[in-house]
Amino acid sequence: MDDNTRDKILFRIKQALEKKTSLPFENVQTNLKSTFQPSTQELEIEFAKNFSEISGKFSFCENEKQLAEQLNALTAAKKWTKIYCREPELKYTLSINGFKNFEYPDLNTCQASITYCEFLIARTGSILLSSQQKSGRNTSVFAPVHICIAYTKQLVYDIGDALYLLQEKYNNNLPSLITLASGPSRTADIEKTLVTGVHGPKEVFLFLVDE
């Protein structure tokens, strides 16, 4: 490609970027609320059932004290000593309730990571996370095991309900990254054999605290 051709292409790109194109149907109000009808089950039961069916490990805690006790039992059974957490509020909550095994400083070499989440989607058993959380974009993805802490008030039925509340929470300034984590990563691309943990965590634990 000669210089004249390249300059012409760059000029056309510049013109296209400078010309504002009006959005189609810009006055339409999008309704993010769910089009699915909630089941008759309580959201806690619905989420636990669907999350477990996609290989998630679910645990219900009556309070934060019991949460700390269950985390201590889990980490002792798994012999985890390298646990990464970068959320100050979560660290404080766990610490005052008796769990302090979260000070490992390197996400790349940790055995597990602990995070909060934005919402829980009961219909699909999914965890909704965003880049606005103190844990950032990588904490729930890079560690071989992801431990998520959530509260019953974060349960919604469907993704539409979660996006609606997320929009309200951030005043329409949605986070640059919104992620749905539905259990451990899995693929059946190779010889139609299901393999988990190929990319992302091999195990996902969800501790739901009653509130």
CYANA upper distance limits for C-alpha pairs under 8 A (distance plus 0.5 A):
  1 MET  CA      5 THR  CA      6.90
  1 MET  CA      6 ARG  CA      7.08
  2 ASP  CA      6 ARG  CA      6.88
  3 ASP  CA      7 ASP  CA      6.56
  4 ASN  CA      8 LYS  CA      6.76
  5 THR  CA      9 ILE  CA      6.84
  6 ARG  CA     10 LEU  CA      6.69
  7 ASP  CA     11 PHE  CA      6.51
  8 LYS  CA     12 ARG  CA      6.76
  9 ILE  CA     13 ILE  CA      6.77
 10 LEU  CA     14 LYS  CA      6.64
 11 PHE  CA     15 GLN  CA      6.71
 12 ARG  CA     16 ALA  CA      6.66
 13 ILE  CA     17 LEU  CA      6.75
 14 LYS  CA     18 GLU  CA      6.73
 15 GLN  CA     19 LYS  CA      6.69
 16 ALA  CA     20 LYS  CA      8.44
 22 SER  CA     26 GLU  CA      8.27
 31 ASN  CA    164 TYR  CA      8.46
 32 LEU  CA    160 GLY  CA      5.35
 32 LEU  CA    161 ASP  CA      7.11
 32 LEU  CA    163 LEU  CA      6.88
 32 LEU  CA    164 TYR  CA      5.75
 33 LYS  CA    160 GLY  CA      5.08
 33 LYS  CA    161 ASP  CA      5.28
 33 LYS  CA    163 LEU  CA      8.22
 33 LYS  CA    164 TYR  CA      6.51
 34 SER  CA    157 TYR  CA      8.40
 34 SER  CA    158 ASP  CA      6.34
 34 SER  CA    159 ILE  CA      7.41
 34 SER  CA    160 GLY  CA      4.96
 34 SER  CA    161 ASP  CA      5.94
 35 THR  CA    160 GLY  CA      8.17
 36 PHE  CA    158 ASP  CA      7.71
 38 PRO  CA    123 ARG  CA      8.41
 38 PRO  CA    157 TYR  CA      6.78
 41 GLN  CA     45 ILE  CA      6.90
 41 GLN  CA     46 GLU  CA      6.55
 42 GLU  CA     46 GLU  CA      6.71
 43 LEU  CA     47 PHE  CA      6.44
 43 LEU  CA    122 ALA  CA      6.31
 43 LEU  CA    155 LEU  CA      7.11
 43 LEU  CA    156 VAL  CA      7.60
 43 LEU  CA    157 TYR  CA      7.20
 44 GLU  CA     48 ALA  CA      6.59
 44 GLU  CA    122 ALA  CA      7.81
 44 GLU  CA    152 THR  CA      7.75
 44 GLU  CA    155 LEU  CA      7.87
 45 ILE  CA     49 LYS  CA      6.56
 46 GLU  CA     50 ASN  CA      6.77
 46 GLU  CA    122 ALA  CA      5.95
 46 GLU  CA    123 ARG  CA      7.15
 46 GLU  CA    125 GLY  CA      8.21
 47 PHE  CA     51 PHE  CA      6.27
 47 PHE  CA    120 LEU  CA      8.11
 47 PHE  CA    121 ILE  CA      7.32
 47 PHE  CA    122 ALA  CA      4.45
 47 PHE  CA    123 ARG  CA      7.05
 47 PHE  CA    124 THR  CA      7.70
 47 PHE  CA    125 GLY  CA      5.36
 47 PHE  CA    126 SER  CA      8.40
 48 ALA  CA     52 SER  CA      6.46
 48 ALA  CA     58 PHE  CA      6.71
 48 ALA  CA    122 ALA  CA      8.25
 48 ALA  CA    125 GLY  CA      7.42
 49 LYS  CA     53 GLU  CA      6.77
 49 LYS  CA    125 GLY  CA      7.98
 50 ASN  CA     54 ILE  CA      7.19
 50 ASN  CA    122 ALA  CA      7.71
 50 ASN  CA    123 ARG  CA      7.56
 50 ASN  CA    124 THR  CA      6.40
 50 ASN  CA    125 GLY  CA      5.08
 51 PHE  CA     55 SER  CA      7.36
 51 PHE  CA     56 GLY  CA      5.77
 51 PHE  CA     57 LYS  CA      8.04
 51 PHE  CA     58 PHE  CA      7.68
 51 PHE  CA    124 THR  CA      7.66
 51 PHE  CA    125 GLY  CA      4.52
 51 PHE  CA    126 SER  CA      7.17
 51 PHE  CA    182 SER  CA      7.69
 51 PHE  CA    183 GLY  CA      7.21
 52 SER  CA     56 GLY  CA      5.24
 52 SER  CA     57 LYS  CA      6.58
 52 SER  CA     58 PHE  CA      7.00
 52 SER  CA    125 GLY  CA      8.24
 54 ILE  CA    125 GLY  CA      8.30
 54 ILE  CA    182 SER  CA      7.50
 54 ILE  CA    183 GLY  CA      6.14
 54 ILE  CA    184 PRO  CA      8.22
 55 SER  CA    183 GLY  CA      6.37
 55 SER  CA    184 PRO  CA      7.23
 55 SER  CA    203 GLU  CA      8.42
 55 SER  CA    204 VAL  CA      8.47
 56 GLY  CA    182 SER  CA      8.35
 56 GLY  CA    183 GLY  CA      5.30
 56 GLY  CA    184 PRO  CA      7.28
 56 GLY  CA    203 GLU  CA      7.49
 56 GLY  CA    204 VAL  CA      5.88
 56 GLY  CA    205 PHE  CA      6.60
 56 GLY  CA    206 LEU  CA      7.83
 57 LYS  CA    203 GLU  CA      8.17
 57 LYS  CA    204 VAL  CA      6.64
 57 LYS  CA    205 PHE  CA      5.11
 57 LYS  CA    206 LEU  CA      6.65
 58 PHE  CA    205 PHE  CA      6.48
 58 PHE  CA    206 LEU  CA      5.49
 58 PHE  CA    207 PHE  CA      6.69
 58 PHE  CA    208 LEU  CA      8.18
 59 SER  CA    205 PHE  CA      8.24
 59 SER  CA    206 LEU  CA      6.73
 59 SER  CA    207 PHE  CA      5.38
 59 SER  CA    208 LEU  CA      6.74
 60 PHE  CA    207 PHE  CA      6.34
 60 PHE  CA    208 LEU  CA      5.40
 60 PHE  CA    209 VAL  CA      6.62
 60 PHE  CA    210 ASP  CA      8.07
 61 CYS  CA     66 GLN  CA      6.19
 61 CYS  CA     67 LEU  CA      6.01
 61 CYS  CA    207 PHE  CA      7.32
 61 CYS  CA    208 LEU  CA      6.43
 61 CYS  CA    209 VAL  CA      5.19
 61 CYS  CA    210 ASP  CA      6.71
 62 GLU  CA     66 GLN  CA      6.88
 62 GLU  CA     67 LEU  CA      8.27
 62 GLU  CA    209 VAL  CA      6.44
 62 GLU  CA    210 ASP  CA      5.64
 62 GLU  CA    211 GLU  CA      8.44
 63 ASN  CA     67 LEU  CA      6.88
 63 ASN  CA    209 VAL  CA      6.20
 63 ASN  CA    210 ASP  CA      6.38
 63 ASN  CA    211 GLU  CA      7.73
 64 GLU  CA     68 ALA  CA      6.78
 64 GLU  CA     93 THR  CA      8.14
 64 GLU  CA     94 LEU  CA      8.05
 64 GLU  CA     97 ASN  CA      7.16
 64 GLU  CA    209 VAL  CA      7.14
 65 LYS  CA     69 GLU  CA      6.90
 65 LYS  CA     97 ASN  CA      5.64
 65 LYS  CA     98 GLY  CA      7.87
 66 GLN  CA     70 GLN  CA      6.62
 67 LEU  CA     71 LEU  CA      6.67
 67 LEU  CA    207 PHE  CA      7.67
 67 LEU  CA    209 VAL  CA      7.55
 68 ALA  CA     72 ASN  CA      6.63
 68 ALA  CA     94 LEU  CA      6.56
 68 ALA  CA     97 ASN  CA      6.40
 68 ALA  CA     98 GLY  CA      6.32
 68 ALA  CA     99 PHE  CA      5.59
 69 GLU  CA     73 ALA  CA      6.76
 69 GLU  CA     98 GLY  CA      7.83
 69 GLU  CA     99 PHE  CA      7.80
 70 GLN  CA     74 LEU  CA      6.59
 71 LEU  CA     75 THR  CA      6.58
 71 LEU  CA     99 PHE  CA      7.57
 72 ASN  CA     76 ALA  CA      6.53
 72 ASN  CA     99 PHE  CA      6.80
 73 ALA  CA     77 ALA  CA      6.62
 74 LEU  CA     78 LYS  CA      6.65
 75 THR  CA     79 LYS  CA      6.10
 75 THR  CA     80 TRP  CA      5.57
 75 THR  CA     81 THR  CA      8.00
 76 ALA  CA     80 TRP  CA      7.11
 80 TRP  CA    111 GLN  CA      6.92
 80 TRP  CA    112 ALA  CA      8.14
 81 THR  CA    101 ASN  CA      7.35
 81 THR  CA    104 TYR  CA      8.33
 81 THR  CA    111 GLN  CA      7.99
 82 LYS  CA    101 ASN  CA      8.36
 82 LYS  CA    102 PHE  CA      7.82
 82 LYS  CA    103 GLU  CA      8.16
 82 LYS  CA    104 TYR  CA      5.63
 82 LYS  CA    109 THR  CA      8.43
 82 LYS  CA    110 CYS  CA      5.47
 82 LYS  CA    111 GLN  CA      5.80
 82 LYS  CA    112 ALA  CA      7.38
 83 ILE  CA    101 ASN  CA      6.99
 83 ILE  CA    102 PHE  CA      5.27
 83 ILE  CA    103 GLU  CA      7.02
 83 ILE  CA    104 TYR  CA      5.79
 83 ILE  CA    110 CYS  CA      6.21
 83 ILE  CA    111 GLN  CA      6.35
 83 ILE  CA    112 ALA  CA      5.48
 83 ILE  CA    113 SER  CA      6.05
 83 ILE  CA    114 ILE  CA      7.90
 84 TYR  CA    102 PHE  CA      5.89
 84 TYR  CA    103 GLU  CA      6.63
 84 TYR  CA    104 TYR  CA      5.58
 84 TYR  CA    105 PRO  CA      6.73
 84 TYR  CA    106 ASP  CA      7.34
 84 TYR  CA    107 LEU  CA      6.52
 84 TYR  CA    110 CYS  CA      6.67
 84 TYR  CA    111 GLN  CA      8.37
 84 TYR  CA    112 ALA  CA      6.80
 84 TYR  CA    113 SER  CA      5.12
 84 TYR  CA    114 ILE  CA      6.91
 85 CYS  CA     91 LYS  CA      7.74
 85 CYS  CA    102 PHE  CA      6.23
 85 CYS  CA    103 GLU  CA      7.35
 85 CYS  CA    104 TYR  CA      8.16
 85 CYS  CA    113 SER  CA      6.31
 85 CYS  CA    114 ILE  CA      5.75
 85 CYS  CA    115 THR  CA      7.13
 85 CYS  CA    135 SER  CA      7.85
 85 CYS  CA    139 THR  CA      8.35
 86 ARG  CA     91 LYS  CA      8.28
 86 ARG  CA    115 THR  CA      8.40
 86 ARG  CA    134 LYS  CA      7.30
 86 ARG  CA    135 SER  CA      6.00
 87 GLU  CA     91 LYS  CA      6.70
 87 GLU  CA    115 THR  CA      7.53
 87 GLU  CA    116 TYR  CA      8.49
 87 GLU  CA    134 LYS  CA      5.76
 87 GLU  CA    135 SER  CA      6.15
 88 PRO  CA     92 TYR  CA      6.67
 88 PRO  CA    134 LYS  CA      8.43
 89 GLU  CA     93 THR  CA      6.71
 90 LEU  CA     94 LEU  CA      6.66
 90 LEU  CA    115 THR  CA      7.98
 90 LEU  CA    116 TYR  CA      7.71
 91 LYS  CA     95 SER  CA      6.40
 91 LYS  CA    100 LYS  CA      8.25
 91 LYS  CA    102 PHE  CA      7.95
 92 TYR  CA     96 ILE  CA      6.68
 93 THR  CA     97 ASN  CA      6.98
 94 LEU  CA     98 GLY  CA      6.85
 94 LEU  CA     99 PHE  CA      5.63
 94 LEU  CA    100 LYS  CA      7.18
 95 SER  CA     99 PHE  CA      5.57
 95 SER  CA    100 LYS  CA      5.64
102 PHE  CA    114 ILE  CA      8.35
104 TYR  CA    110 CYS  CA      7.43
106 ASP  CA    110 CYS  CA      6.56
107 LEU  CA    113 SER  CA      8.05
107 LEU  CA    139 THR  CA      7.47
107 LEU  CA    142 PHE  CA      7.50
107 LEU  CA    143 ALA  CA      6.96
108 ASN  CA    142 PHE  CA      7.26
108 ASN  CA    143 ALA  CA      7.42
109 THR  CA    143 ALA  CA      8.29
110 CYS  CA    143 ALA  CA      6.85
110 CYS  CA    144 PRO  CA      8.31
111 GLN  CA    143 ALA  CA      7.01
111 GLN  CA    144 PRO  CA      6.67
111 GLN  CA    145 VAL  CA      7.08
112 ALA  CA    143 ALA  CA      5.92
112 ALA  CA    144 PRO  CA      6.48
112 ALA  CA    145 VAL  CA      4.99
112 ALA  CA    146 HIS  CA      6.30
112 ALA  CA    147 ILE  CA      7.55
113 SER  CA    139 THR  CA      6.93
113 SER  CA    140 SER  CA      7.15
113 SER  CA    143 ALA  CA      6.30
113 SER  CA    145 VAL  CA      6.85
113 SER  CA    146 HIS  CA      5.67
113 SER  CA    147 ILE  CA      6.43
114 ILE  CA    139 THR  CA      8.33
114 ILE  CA    140 SER  CA      8.07
114 ILE  CA    146 HIS  CA      6.69
114 ILE  CA    147 ILE  CA      5.17
114 ILE  CA    148 CYS  CA      6.25
114 ILE  CA    149 ILE  CA      7.88
115 THR  CA    135 SER  CA      6.85
115 THR  CA    139 THR  CA      7.95
115 THR  CA    140 SER  CA      7.46
115 THR  CA    146 HIS  CA      8.27
115 THR  CA    147 ILE  CA      6.97
115 THR  CA    148 CYS  CA      5.56
115 THR  CA    149 ILE  CA      6.70
116 TYR  CA    133 GLN  CA      8.30
116 TYR  CA    135 SER  CA      8.36
116 TYR  CA    148 CYS  CA      6.10
116 TYR  CA    149 ILE  CA      5.46
116 TYR  CA    150 ALA  CA      6.59
117 CYS  CA    127 ILE  CA      7.42
117 CYS  CA    128 LEU  CA      6.75
117 CYS  CA    129 LEU  CA      5.57
117 CYS  CA    130 SER  CA      8.11
117 CYS  CA    133 GLN  CA      7.99
117 CYS  CA    148 CYS  CA      7.33
117 CYS  CA    149 ILE  CA      7.48
117 CYS  CA    150 ALA  CA      6.87
118 GLU  CA    127 ILE  CA      8.25
118 GLU  CA    128 LEU  CA      6.08
118 GLU  CA    129 LEU  CA      5.77
118 GLU  CA    130 SER  CA      7.37
118 GLU  CA    133 GLN  CA      8.38
118 GLU  CA    154 GLN  CA      7.54
118 GLU  CA    166 LEU  CA      8.39
119 PHE  CA    127 ILE  CA      6.79
119 PHE  CA    128 LEU  CA      5.66
119 PHE  CA    129 LEU  CA      7.71
119 PHE  CA    150 ALA  CA      8.26
119 PHE  CA    154 GLN  CA      5.29
119 PHE  CA    155 LEU  CA      6.47
119 PHE  CA    156 VAL  CA      7.54
119 PHE  CA    162 ALA  CA      6.87
120 LEU  CA    125 GLY  CA      7.70
120 LEU  CA    126 SER  CA      6.46
120 LEU  CA    127 ILE  CA      5.33
120 LEU  CA    128 LEU  CA      6.48
120 LEU  CA    150 ALA  CA      8.29
120 LEU  CA    154 GLN  CA      6.46
120 LEU  CA    155 LEU  CA      5.31
120 LEU  CA    156 VAL  CA      6.64
120 LEU  CA    162 ALA  CA      8.39
121 ILE  CA    125 GLY  CA      6.08
121 ILE  CA    126 SER  CA      5.54
121 ILE  CA    127 ILE  CA      6.78
121 ILE  CA    128 LEU  CA      7.74
121 ILE  CA    155 LEU  CA      6.82
121 ILE  CA    156 VAL  CA      5.94
121 ILE  CA    157 TYR  CA      6.05
121 ILE  CA    158 ASP  CA      5.89
121 ILE  CA    159 ILE  CA      6.63
121 ILE  CA    162 ALA  CA      7.81
122 ALA  CA    126 SER  CA      7.48
122 ALA  CA    155 LEU  CA      7.20
122 ALA  CA    156 VAL  CA      6.61
122 ALA  CA    157 TYR  CA      5.34
122 ALA  CA    158 ASP  CA      6.95
123 ARG  CA    157 TYR  CA      6.04
123 ARG  CA    158 ASP  CA      6.11
124 THR  CA    158 ASP  CA      8.01
124 THR  CA    182 SER  CA      8.06
125 GLY  CA    182 SER  CA      6.86
125 GLY  CA    183 GLY  CA      8.47
126 SER  CA    180 LEU  CA      6.58
126 SER  CA    181 ALA  CA      5.99
126 SER  CA    182 SER  CA      4.90
126 SER  CA    183 GLY  CA      7.65
127 ILE  CA    179 THR  CA      8.49
127 ILE  CA    180 LEU  CA      6.06
127 ILE  CA    181 ALA  CA      5.49
127 ILE  CA    182 SER  CA      6.81
128 LEU  CA    162 ALA  CA      8.48
128 LEU  CA    178 ILE  CA      7.59
128 LEU  CA    179 THR  CA      6.16
128 LEU  CA    180 LEU  CA      5.16
128 LEU  CA    181 ALA  CA      6.89
129 LEU  CA    133 GLN  CA      8.03
129 LEU  CA    178 ILE  CA      6.36
129 LEU  CA    179 THR  CA      5.58
129 LEU  CA    180 LEU  CA      6.91
129 LEU  CA    181 ALA  CA      8.12
130 SER  CA    136 GLY  CA      8.04
130 SER  CA    137 ARG  CA      7.65
130 SER  CA    175 PRO  CA      6.82
130 SER  CA    176 SER  CA      8.32
130 SER  CA    177 LEU  CA      5.98
130 SER  CA    178 ILE  CA      4.90
130 SER  CA    179 THR  CA      6.43
131 SER  CA    135 SER  CA      8.35
131 SER  CA    136 GLY  CA      5.57
131 SER  CA    137 ARG  CA      5.65
131 SER  CA    175 PRO  CA      6.46
131 SER  CA    176 SER  CA      6.98
131 SER  CA    177 LEU  CA      5.68
131 SER  CA    178 ILE  CA      7.17
132 GLN  CA    136 GLY  CA      7.15
132 GLN  CA    175 PRO  CA      6.30
135 SER  CA    139 THR  CA      6.32
135 SER  CA    140 SER  CA      8.37
137 ARG  CA    141 VAL  CA      8.30
137 ARG  CA    177 LEU  CA      8.11
138 ASN  CA    142 PHE  CA      6.30
139 THR  CA    143 ALA  CA      7.13
140 SER  CA    146 HIS  CA      6.12
140 SER  CA    201 PRO  CA      8.19
141 VAL  CA    146 HIS  CA      7.94
141 VAL  CA    200 GLY  CA      5.38
141 VAL  CA    201 PRO  CA      6.59
142 PHE  CA    200 GLY  CA      6.50
142 PHE  CA    201 PRO  CA      7.37
143 ALA  CA    200 GLY  CA      7.77
143 ALA  CA    201 PRO  CA      6.43
144 PRO  CA    197 GLY  CA      8.43
144 PRO  CA    200 GLY  CA      7.34
144 PRO  CA    201 PRO  CA      4.81
144 PRO  CA    202 LYS  CA      6.05
144 PRO  CA    203 GLU  CA      7.51
145 VAL  CA    201 PRO  CA      5.43
145 VAL  CA    202 LYS  CA      6.40
145 VAL  CA    203 GLU  CA      5.44
145 VAL  CA    204 VAL  CA      6.42
145 VAL  CA    205 PHE  CA      8.30
146 HIS  CA    201 PRO  CA      6.60
146 HIS  CA    203 GLU  CA      6.93
146 HIS  CA    204 VAL  CA      5.36
146 HIS  CA    205 PHE  CA      6.75
147 ILE  CA    204 VAL  CA      6.42
147 ILE  CA    205 PHE  CA      5.19
147 ILE  CA    206 LEU  CA      6.51
147 ILE  CA    207 PHE  CA      8.12
148 CYS  CA    204 VAL  CA      8.05
148 CYS  CA    205 PHE  CA      6.60
148 CYS  CA    206 LEU  CA      5.38
148 CYS  CA    207 PHE  CA      6.78
149 ILE  CA    206 LEU  CA      6.57
149 ILE  CA    207 PHE  CA      5.55
149 ILE  CA    208 LEU  CA      6.79
149 ILE  CA    209 VAL  CA      8.07
150 ALA  CA    154 GLN  CA      7.33
150 ALA  CA    206 LEU  CA      7.83
150 ALA  CA    207 PHE  CA      6.74
150 ALA  CA    208 LEU  CA      5.50
150 ALA  CA    209 VAL  CA      6.67
151 TYR  CA    155 LEU  CA      8.00
151 TYR  CA    208 LEU  CA      5.86
151 TYR  CA    209 VAL  CA      5.17
151 TYR  CA    210 ASP  CA      6.48
151 TYR  CA    211 GLU  CA      6.81
152 THR  CA    208 LEU  CA      6.99
152 THR  CA    209 VAL  CA      6.69
152 THR  CA    210 ASP  CA      5.88
152 THR  CA    211 GLU  CA      6.45
153 LYS  CA    211 GLU  CA      7.29
156 VAL  CA    161 ASP  CA      6.72
156 VAL  CA    162 ALA  CA      6.80
157 TYR  CA    161 ASP  CA      7.22
158 ASP  CA    162 ALA  CA      7.16
159 ILE  CA    163 LEU  CA      6.70
160 GLY  CA    164 TYR  CA      6.61
161 ASP  CA    165 LEU  CA      6.84
162 ALA  CA    166 LEU  CA      6.48
163 LEU  CA    167 GLN  CA      6.49
164 TYR  CA    168 GLU  CA      6.96
165 LEU  CA    169 LYS  CA      6.53
166 LEU  CA    170 TYR  CA      6.75
166 LEU  CA    174 LEU  CA      7.69
167 GLN  CA    171 ASN  CA      6.34
167 GLN  CA    172 ASN  CA      5.25
167 GLN  CA    173 ASN  CA      7.54
167 GLN  CA    174 LEU  CA      6.62
168 GLU  CA    172 ASN  CA      6.83
170 TYR  CA    174 LEU  CA      6.43
170 TYR  CA    175 PRO  CA      8.33
183 GLY  CA    203 GLU  CA      7.86
183 GLY  CA    204 VAL  CA      6.24
184 PRO  CA    196 THR  CA      6.80
184 PRO  CA    197 GLY  CA      6.45
184 PRO  CA    200 GLY  CA      7.65
184 PRO  CA    201 PRO  CA      6.23
184 PRO  CA    202 LYS  CA      5.82
184 PRO  CA    203 GLU  CA      5.80
184 PRO  CA    204 VAL  CA      6.23
185 SER  CA    196 THR  CA      5.97
185 SER  CA    197 GLY  CA      5.48
185 SER  CA    198 VAL  CA      6.91
185 SER  CA    199 HIS  CA      6.47
185 SER  CA    200 GLY  CA      6.29
185 SER  CA    201 PRO  CA      7.02
185 SER  CA    202 LYS  CA      7.21
186 ARG  CA    194 LEU  CA      7.15
186 ARG  CA    195 VAL  CA      5.89
186 ARG  CA    196 THR  CA      4.54
186 ARG  CA    197 GLY  CA      6.41
186 ARG  CA    198 VAL  CA      6.87
186 ARG  CA    199 HIS  CA      8.15
187 THR  CA    193 THR  CA      8.31
187 THR  CA    194 LEU  CA      6.06
187 THR  CA    195 VAL  CA      5.95
187 THR  CA    196 THR  CA      7.05
187 THR  CA    198 VAL  CA      7.85
188 ALA  CA    192 LYS  CA      5.22
188 ALA  CA    193 THR  CA      5.39
188 ALA  CA    194 LEU  CA      4.82
188 ALA  CA    195 VAL  CA      6.73
189 ASP  CA    193 THR  CA      7.68
189 ASP  CA    194 LEU  CA      8.34
196 THR  CA    202 LYS  CA      6.72
197 GLY  CA    201 PRO  CA      6.04
197 GLY  CA    202 LYS  CA      4.36
197 GLY  CA    203 GLU  CA      7.84
198 VAL  CA    202 LYS  CA      7.96
